[in-house]
Amino acid sequence: MALVDRRFFFVYEDGDRLYPQLYASAEDETKWIFHVSPARNALGHGKEAKDLKELKYYVLELGWRMRARSDEGRNGSYARYAGGVKSHGENTNAPPPDLSTAKPRRRKSAARTPAEAVGSRGGLKDGEKDENGNRRRSGQGRYKLAAVDLWQTCSVTGCANPNLLVASHIVAHKDAATHEQLDPHNGLLLTPNLDRLFDRGLISFDERGKILIARRVDNPTRTHFGIDSQMGLRFIPPKTAEYLARHRAAFRERDGVRS
């Protein structure tokens, strides 16, 4: 049977309990990790949560999925947003999983993460110029890798091709403190059309992540750029919320709406 950690679980409406499943790390098969991924991740790429504390952060705070297995053998990806979840809890009497009896499954080939796929085609190195003659800032490549690692797919649409996405600063690079300039939480991963609107201050996002569209963006422009009032962020990392509040305040000032 699969290796599971019974110290943490979800309870479904039918009473079924699901426990997080452990996997051998892709980087080091002697280490055991939990696998988590964003709720709307079309490619299924995810992250390695190294311990139970980190797992609960991704699942309970960010609403990500976790690989899980039930007592009846049912498995899959589950999180609090999934249909049928009644509650979650901890079993303080359960011992940690016995890793000495576990055997890692052999991988035929290691799949590339979205971050690894970013720079493999069409990427620019720091200091190089693009076709418009704009020079890439130092650290910009690392910043996008970090943004892809955080968001996995487009922060709004879920587009999963990293080569088509832009790491867009929330608080502009020129306005950010030094430690904020390369902070991945000070950024969204956006399709080019959304990046252009966001960078120009024509859209922002409210406290719940719902899109805010400037009044000067007319209906034809909305249609051409593929935006509407029903769009929003897939989730909001806690640290990102602080940056979004600053962007939102500036947006409302420009649009004539006071916070």
C-alpha contacts under 8 A as a table, 3 or more apart, distances in Angstrom:
res1	aa1	res2	aa2	distance
2	A	21	Q	7.05
2	A	22	L	7.82
2	A	69	R	7.78
3	L	21	Q	5.94
3	L	22	L	5.58
3	L	23	Y	7.72
3	L	97	P	7.30
3	L	102	A	7.01
4	V	19	Y	6.14
4	V	20	P	5.68
4	V	21	Q	4.30
4	V	22	L	5.59
4	V	68	A	7.68
4	V	69	R	7.21
4	V	97	P	6.75
5	D	8	F	6.71
5	D	19	Y	6.13
5	D	20	P	5.73
5	D	21	Q	6.40
5	D	22	L	7.15
5	D	96	P	6.55
5	D	97	P	5.60
6	R	9	F	6.71
6	R	19	Y	5.66
6	R	20	P	7.41
6	R	91	N	6.91
6	R	94	A	6.10
6	R	95	P	7.69
6	R	96	P	7.63
6	R	97	P	7.67
7	R	19	Y	7.92
7	R	90	E	5.41
7	R	91	N	4.71
7	R	92	T	6.27
7	R	93	N	7.66
7	R	94	A	5.40
7	R	95	P	7.15
7	R	96	P	7.13
8	F	19	Y	6.22
8	F	20	P	7.08
8	F	52	L	7.98
8	F	88	H	7.66
8	F	89	G	5.97
8	F	90	E	4.51
8	F	91	N	6.19
9	F	17	R	6.25
9	F	18	L	5.41
9	F	19	Y	4.70
9	F	20	P	6.95
9	F	88	H	5.62
9	F	89	G	5.59
9	F	90	E	6.32
9	F	91	N	7.90
10	F	17	R	5.56
10	F	18	L	5.26
10	F	19	Y	6.82
10	F	79	A	7.99
10	F	85	V	6.90
10	F	86	K	7.61
10	F	87	S	5.91
10	F	88	H	4.18
10	F	89	G	6.51
11	V	15	G	5.88
11	V	16	D	5.73
11	V	17	R	4.69
11	V	18	L	6.66
11	V	85	V	6.06
11	V	86	K	5.57
11	V	87	S	5.21
11	V	88	H	5.71
11	V	89	G	7.97
12	Y	15	G	5.19
12	Y	16	D	5.34
12	Y	17	R	6.53
12	Y	84	G	5.35
12	Y	85	V	4.43
12	Y	86	K	4.95
12	Y	87	S	6.98
13	E	16	D	7.38
13	E	84	G	5.44
13	E	85	V	6.24
13	E	86	K	5.41
16	D	70	S	6.88
16	D	71	D	7.62
17	R	70	S	5.60
17	R	71	D	6.81
18	L	68	A	5.85
18	L	69	R	5.21
18	L	70	S	4.27
18	L	71	D	7.17
18	L	75	N	7.91
19	Y	68	A	5.20
19	Y	69	R	5.39
19	Y	70	S	6.13
20	P	34	F	6.94
20	P	66	M	6.54
20	P	67	R	5.90
20	P	68	A	4.31
20	P	69	R	6.54
21	Q	34	F	6.29
21	Q	35	H	7.68
21	Q	66	M	7.96
21	Q	67	R	5.63
21	Q	68	A	4.85
21	Q	69	R	6.27
22	L	32	W	6.18
22	L	33	I	5.52
22	L	34	F	5.03
22	L	35	H	7.35
23	Y	32	W	5.47
23	Y	33	I	5.37
23	Y	34	F	6.14
23	Y	35	H	7.15
23	Y	104	P	7.17
24	A	28	D	7.27
24	A	29	E	4.83
24	A	30	T	6.71
24	A	31	K	5.82
24	A	32	W	4.59
24	A	33	I	6.18
24	A	104	P	5.41
24	A	105	R	7.34
25	S	28	D	5.15
25	S	29	E	5.01
25	S	30	T	7.29
25	S	31	K	5.55
25	S	32	W	5.61
25	S	33	I	5.87
25	S	48	E	7.35
26	A	29	E	6.28
26	A	110	A	7.35
28	D	31	K	5.68
29	E	32	W	7.16
29	E	104	P	6.51
30	T	104	P	7.97
32	W	50	K	7.30
32	W	99	L	7.94
33	I	48	E	5.88
33	I	49	A	5.69
33	I	50	K	4.89
33	I	51	D	6.65
34	F	48	E	5.81
34	F	49	A	5.00
34	F	50	K	6.43
34	F	51	D	7.13
34	F	52	L	7.98
34	F	55	L	6.78
34	F	66	M	7.37
34	F	67	R	7.30
35	H	46	G	6.73
35	H	47	K	6.03
35	H	48	E	5.12
35	H	49	A	6.16
35	H	66	M	5.86
35	H	67	R	5.81
36	V	46	G	5.45
36	V	47	K	5.47
36	V	48	E	6.48
36	V	49	A	6.80
36	V	55	L	7.38
36	V	58	Y	7.20
36	V	59	V	7.64
36	V	64	W	6.39
36	V	65	R	5.40
36	V	66	M	4.45
36	V	67	R	6.55
37	S	41	N	6.99
37	S	44	G	6.87
37	S	45	H	6.35
37	S	46	G	4.04
37	S	47	K	6.12
37	S	64	W	5.50
37	S	65	R	5.28
37	S	66	M	6.66
38	P	41	N	5.48
38	P	46	G	6.96
38	P	63	G	7.40
38	P	64	W	4.54
38	P	65	R	6.09
38	P	151	W	7.75
38	P	152	Q	7.39
39	A	63	G	6.83
39	A	64	W	5.15
39	A	65	R	5.84
40	R	158	G	6.43
40	R	234	R	7.53
41	N	44	G	5.38
41	N	45	H	6.85
41	N	152	Q	7.38
41	N	153	T	6.65
41	N	158	G	6.58
41	N	160	A	7.25
42	A	158	G	7.18
42	A	159	C	7.76
42	A	160	A	6.42
43	L	160	A	6.54
45	H	113	T	6.44
45	H	114	P	7.11
45	H	152	Q	7.09
46	G	113	T	7.88
46	G	152	Q	7.36
47	K	149	D	7.91
49	A	52	L	7.58
49	A	54	E	5.51
49	A	55	L	5.31
50	K	54	E	6.50
50	K	55	L	7.47
51	D	54	E	5.46
51	D	55	L	6.24
52	L	55	L	4.92
52	L	56	K	6.20
53	K	56	K	5.35
53	K	57	Y	6.43
54	E	57	Y	5.09
54	E	58	Y	6.51
55	L	58	Y	5.40
55	L	59	V	6.21
55	L	66	M	7.92
56	K	59	V	5.11
56	K	60	L	5.37
56	K	61	E	7.31
57	Y	60	L	5.58
57	Y	61	E	5.19
57	Y	62	L	6.73
58	Y	61	E	5.81
58	Y	62	L	4.99
58	Y	63	G	6.37
58	Y	64	W	5.53
58	Y	65	R	7.96
59	V	62	L	5.72
59	V	63	G	4.69
59	V	64	W	4.58
59	V	65	R	6.06
59	V	66	M	6.89
59	V	79	A	6.05
59	V	80	R	7.38
60	L	63	G	5.48
60	L	64	W	7.56
60	L	79	A	7.70
60	L	80	R	7.07
61	E	237	P	7.98
62	L	235	F	6.62
62	L	236	I	7.12
62	L	237	P	6.28
63	G	79	A	6.33
63	G	80	R	6.46
63	G	81	Y	6.68
63	G	235	F	7.62
64	W	79	A	6.19
65	R	77	S	5.43
65	R	78	Y	5.01
65	R	79	A	4.77
66	M	77	S	5.12
66	M	78	Y	5.50
66	M	79	A	6.44
67	R	75	N	7.37
67	R	76	G	5.64
67	R	77	S	4.59
67	R	78	Y	6.70
68	A	75	N	5.47
68	A	76	G	5.59
68	A	77	S	6.01
68	A	78	Y	6.75
69	R	73	G	6.10
69	R	74	R	5.58
69	R	75	N	4.16
69	R	76	G	6.70
70	S	73	G	5.17
70	S	74	R	5.20
70	S	75	N	6.28
71	D	74	R	7.41
78	Y	82	A	6.11
79	A	82	A	5.55
79	A	85	V	7.80
80	R	85	V	6.09
80	R	87	S	7.91
81	Y	85	V	7.54
82	A	85	V	6.23
91	N	94	A	5.60
92	T	95	P	7.99
98	D	101	T	6.10
98	D	102	A	7.32
99	L	102	A	5.17
107	R	110	A	6.62
112	R	115	A	7.92
112	R	116	E	5.83
112	R	117	A	6.50
113	T	116	E	5.22
113	T	117	A	6.47
114	P	117	A	5.08
114	P	118	V	6.40
114	P	148	V	6.54
114	P	149	D	7.35
114	P	152	Q	6.50
114	P	160	A	7.99
114	P	161	N	7.71
114	P	162	P	6.13
115	A	118	V	5.34
115	A	119	G	7.92
115	A	145	L	5.11
115	A	146	A	7.57
115	A	148	V	5.53
115	A	149	D	5.99
115	A	152	Q	7.92
115	A	162	P	7.46
116	E	119	G	6.87
116	E	120	S	7.35
116	E	145	L	7.79
117	A	120	S	5.55
117	A	121	R	7.74
117	A	162	P	6.86
117	A	163	N	7.39
118	V	121	R	7.08
118	V	123	G	7.23
118	V	145	L	7.07
118	V	162	P	5.43
118	V	163	N	5.37
119	G	122	G	6.77
119	G	123	G	4.64
119	G	124	L	7.57
119	G	141	G	7.91
119	G	163	N	7.59
120	S	123	G	6.58
121	R	163	N	7.30
122	G	163	N	7.70
124	L	128	E	6.06
124	L	129	K	7.48
124	L	130	D	7.38
124	L	136	R	7.29
124	L	141	G	7.54
125	K	128	E	5.59
125	K	136	R	7.28
125	K	141	G	6.87
126	D	135	R	7.92
126	D	136	R	5.39
126	D	137	R	6.00
126	D	138	S	5.11
126	D	139	G	6.59
126	D	140	Q	6.81
126	D	141	G	6.81
127	G	135	R	5.67
127	G	136	R	5.16
127	G	137	R	6.28
127	G	138	S	6.54
128	E	135	R	5.53
128	E	136	R	5.79
129	K	132	N	7.52
129	K	133	G	5.19
129	K	134	N	5.10
129	K	135	R	4.22
129	K	136	R	6.14
130	D	133	G	5.29
130	D	134	N	5.51
130	D	135	R	6.61
130	D	136	R	7.66
131	E	134	N	7.49
136	R	140	Q	6.61
137	R	140	Q	5.45
138	S	141	G	7.83
139	G	142	R	5.26
139	G	143	Y	6.10
139	G	182	L	7.26
140	Q	143	Y	4.91
140	Q	144	K	6.38
140	Q	182	L	7.85
141	G	144	K	5.35
141	G	145	L	6.43
142	R	145	L	5.05
142	R	146	A	6.20
143	Y	146	A	5.15
143	Y	147	A	6.17
143	Y	167	A	7.33
143	Y	182	L	5.68
143	Y	183	D	7.49
143	Y	184	P	6.42
144	K	147	A	4.89
144	K	148	V	6.08
144	K	166	V	7.44
144	K	167	A	5.23
144	K	184	P	7.94
145	L	148	V	5.18
145	L	149	D	6.18
146	A	149	D	4.99
146	A	150	L	6.25
146	A	184	P	5.65
147	A	150	L	5.10
147	A	151	W	6.03
147	A	152	Q	7.69
147	A	167	A	6.24
147	A	184	P	5.11
147	A	185	H	7.61
147	A	187	G	6.81
147	A	188	L	7.01
147	A	189	L	6.34
148	V	151	W	5.25
148	V	152	Q	4.79
148	V	153	T	6.85
148	V	162	P	7.25
148	V	167	A	7.91
148	V	189	L	6.88
149	D	152	Q	5.53
150	L	184	P	7.18
150	L	185	H	7.91
151	W	154	C	6.92
151	W	155	S	6.24
151	W	188	L	7.64
151	W	189	L	6.61
152	Q	160	A	7.21
153	T	157	T	7.96
153	T	158	G	5.04
153	T	159	C	5.51
153	T	160	A	4.62
153	T	161	N	7.30
153	T	162	P	7.11
153	T	189	L	6.99
154	C	157	T	5.47
154	C	158	G	4.55
154	C	159	C	5.02
154	C	160	A	6.56
154	C	165	L	6.81
154	C	188	L	7.81
154	C	189	L	5.02
154	C	190	L	4.96
154	C	191	T	6.48
155	S	158	G	6.30
155	S	188	L	6.01
155	S	189	L	5.28
155	S	190	L	5.99
155	S	233	L	5.53
155	S	234	R	5.83
155	S	235	F	7.58
156	V	190	L	6.96
156	V	231	M	7.05
156	V	232	G	5.65
156	V	233	L	4.58
156	V	234	R	5.64
157	T	191	T	7.92
157	T	234	R	7.83
158	G	234	R	7.69
159	C	165	L	7.98
159	C	191	T	7.50
161	N	164	L	5.70
161	N	165	L	6.93
162	P	165	L	5.16
164	L	191	T	6.52
164	L	192	P	7.36
165	L	189	L	6.24
165	L	190	L	5.37
165	L	191	T	4.82
165	L	192	P	6.43
166	V	189	L	5.62
166	V	190	L	5.25
166	V	191	T	6.15
166	V	192	P	6.27
166	V	195	D	6.65
167	A	187	G	6.31
167	A	188	L	5.84
167	A	189	L	4.72
167	A	190	L	6.50
168	S	187	G	5.30
168	S	188	L	5.27
168	S	189	L	6.17
168	S	190	L	6.79
168	S	195	D	6.12
168	S	198	F	7.88
168	S	199	D	7.10
169	H	172	A	5.44
169	H	173	H	6.61
169	H	186	N	5.80
169	H	187	G	4.32
169	H	188	L	6.58
169	H	199	D	7.68
170	I	186	N	5.35
170	I	187	G	5.01
170	I	188	L	6.86
170	I	199	D	7.97
170	I	243	Y	6.24
170	I	244	L	6.42
170	I	247	H	6.17
171	V	175	D	6.47
171	V	176	A	5.90
171	V	186	N	6.46
171	V	187	G	7.80
171	V	243	Y	6.33
171	V	244	L	7.84
171	V	246	R	7.08
171	V	247	H	6.12
172	A	175	D	5.20
172	A	176	A	5.99
173	H	176	A	5.23
173	H	181	Q	5.43
176	A	179	H	7.93
176	A	180	E	5.58
176	A	181	Q	5.67
177	A	180	E	5.14
177	A	181	Q	6.35
178	T	181	Q	5.46
178	T	182	L	7.82
179	H	182	L	6.62
179	H	183	D	6.71
180	E	183	D	4.96
180	E	186	N	6.60
181	Q	186	N	7.43
182	L	186	N	7.64
183	D	186	N	5.43
183	D	187	G	7.58
184	P	187	G	5.52
185	H	188	L	7.75
185	H	237	P	7.43
185	H	239	K	5.95
185	H	240	T	4.73
185	H	243	Y	7.70
186	N	240	T	5.97
186	N	243	Y	5.88
187	G	240	T	7.44
190	L	193	N	7.94
190	L	194	L	5.89
190	L	195	D	5.47
191	T	194	L	5.48
191	T	195	D	6.08
192	P	195	D	4.93
192	P	196	R	6.15
193	N	196	R	5.37
193	N	197	L	6.55
193	N	225	F	5.88
193	N	226	G	7.90
194	L	197	L	5.20
194	L	198	F	5.96
194	L	225	F	7.57
195	D	198	F	5.08
195	D	199	D	5.81
196	R	199	D	5.22
196	R	200	R	6.16
197	L	200	R	5.24
197	L	201	G	6.29
197	L	202	L	5.04
197	L	203	I	5.81
198	F	201	G	5.15
198	F	202	L	5.80
198	F	203	I	5.08
198	F	204	S	6.36
199	D	202	L	7.61
200	R	203	I	7.94
201	G	204	S	7.01
201	G	214	A	7.96
201	G	251	F	5.84
201	G	254	R	7.94
202	L	213	I	6.16
202	L	214	A	5.12
202	L	216	R	7.93
202	L	217	V	7.02
202	L	251	F	7.43
203	I	211	I	6.80
203	I	212	L	5.36
203	I	213	I	4.61
203	I	214	A	5.92
203	I	251	F	7.50
204	S	211	I	5.87
204	S	212	L	4.94
204	S	213	I	6.72
204	S	244	L	7.87
204	S	247	H	6.98
204	S	248	R	5.84
204	S	251	F	6.69
205	F	208	R	7.64
205	F	209	G	5.11
205	F	210	K	5.28
205	F	211	I	4.47
205	F	212	L	5.23
205	F	232	G	7.12
205	F	233	L	7.62
205	F	244	L	7.10
205	F	248	R	6.68
206	D	209	G	5.10
206	D	210	K	5.38
206	D	211	I	6.50
206	D	212	L	6.64
206	D	244	L	7.99
206	D	245	A	7.96
206	D	248	R	7.08
207	E	210	K	7.47
207	E	241	A	7.45
207	E	245	A	7.58
209	G	232	G	5.25
209	G	233	L	4.87
209	G	234	R	7.59
209	G	235	F	7.16
209	G	236	I	6.88
210	K	229	S	7.78
210	K	230	Q	7.25
210	K	231	M	6.26
210	K	232	G	4.17
210	K	233	L	6.47
211	I	229	S	6.23
211	I	230	Q	7.25
211	I	231	M	5.69
211	I	232	G	4.94
211	I	233	L	7.55
212	L	229	S	7.26
213	I	217	V	6.98
213	I	229	S	7.38
214	A	217	V	5.61
214	A	251	F	7.92
214	A	255	D	6.06
215	R	218	D	7.15
215	R	255	D	6.81
216	R	255	D	7.85
217	V	221	T	6.15
217	V	222	R	6.66
218	D	221	T	5.42
218	D	222	R	6.34
219	N	222	R	4.96
219	N	223	T	6.23
220	P	223	T	5.09
220	P	224	H	6.17
221	T	224	H	5.04
221	T	225	F	6.02
222	R	225	F	5.26
222	R	226	G	5.85
222	R	227	I	5.20
222	R	228	D	6.66
223	T	226	G	5.01
223	T	227	I	6.46
223	T	228	D	7.97
227	I	231	M	7.09
228	D	231	M	6.01
233	L	236	I	6.86
236	I	240	T	6.38
236	I	241	A	6.33
237	P	240	T	5.21
237	P	241	A	6.54
238	P	241	A	5.35
238	P	242	E	7.34
239	K	242	E	5.70
239	K	243	Y	7.28
240	T	243	Y	5.31
240	T	244	L	6.23
241	A	244	L	5.00
241	A	245	A	6.22
242	E	245	A	5.30
242	E	246	R	6.86
243	Y	246	R	5.31
243	Y	247	H	6.43
244	L	247	H	4.96
244	L	248	R	5.92
245	A	248	R	5.06
245	A	249	A	6.20
246	R	249	A	5.20
246	R	250	A	6.44
247	H	250	A	5.28
247	H	251	F	6.10
248	R	251	F	4.90
248	R	252	R	6.17
249	A	252	R	5.27
249	A	253	E	6.30
249	A	258	R	7.73
249	A	259	S	6.14
250	A	253	E	5.08
250	A	254	R	6.31
251	F	254	R	5.28
251	F	255	D	6.13
252	R	255	D	4.97
252	R	256	G	5.90
252	R	257	V	4.61
252	R	258	R	5.72
252	R	259	S	6.51
253	E	256	G	5.23
253	E	257	V	5.81
253	E	258	R	6.02
253	E	259	S	7.89
254	R	257	V	7.59
